[in-house]
Amino acid sequence: MAIPVSINNGEATALITQYCTAWYCACEMVNLFEGDHILVHAAAGGVGTAIIQLAKKRGCIIFGTAGADEKMDYLRELGVDYPINYRKSDFAAEVKKVRGSKGVDVIFDPVGGTNYSKGKKILAYGGRMVNYGVSERSKNKAGVLADLKLAFNFGFLHPVVLLIKSQGMIGVNMLKIGDYQPRVLQRCLQKVTALAEKGEIKPHICAVYKSTDIAEAHQLLESRKSIGKIVVEW
């Protein structure tokens, strides 16, 4: 679809990547309702920001994790009800302090591994977990042993357990949606662009680099200190 002239290139890039992912996860794979308690991992990132903005529009109560104190202020500004610095606190324990045994209705997780296995323990009856990344793998060296460790960290789950608890575990790979379901990707882009034009959602641009400084852009991304979207102009 055509990019409206009111949207700059950096914001358009965020819409087609992070915001389409967020819409597909939060509005197509699950349906959020007012009063739902949700947990968003990597909440200060591009997709996390987008999911929070969409969830606030639907009246959800939001737990959000990030790894720095300065990101806690950003999450509060977005409207996160319970920001959690995962470097200082165990997110599952923090959720239990508020929700007790009730758990959360939806978990959005781009980390995987141990996050996934811990998330299962705080997922409510009728809850759903949406995984759209495995960033935990980037912390480890490549190789068969690293992959086996990652698989072990995810834990094991039998479909009967999902049936008993009426839960759903959903995997999202937007590259495959683009390859095999372009109509779906177009629909997502149309939805988020319409909201952006109305000012109801807005990508957060953390930094803008020239293409000659792309190494610095990568360093910022790898530092995990970025908030929202990093843009490189060619």
Secondary structure, 3 states (H helix, E strand, C coil): CCCCCCCCHHHHHHHHHHHHHHHHHHHHHCCCCCCCEEEECCCCEHHHHHHHHHHHHCCCEEEEEECCHHHHHHHHHHCCCEEEECCCCCHHHHHHHHHCCCCEEEEEECCCCHHHHHHHHCEEEEEEEEECCCHHHHHCCCCHHHHHHHHHHHCCCCHHHHHHHCCEEEECCHHHHHHHCHHHHHHHHHHHHHHHHHCCCCCCEEEEEEHHHHHHHHHHHHHCCCCEEEEEEC
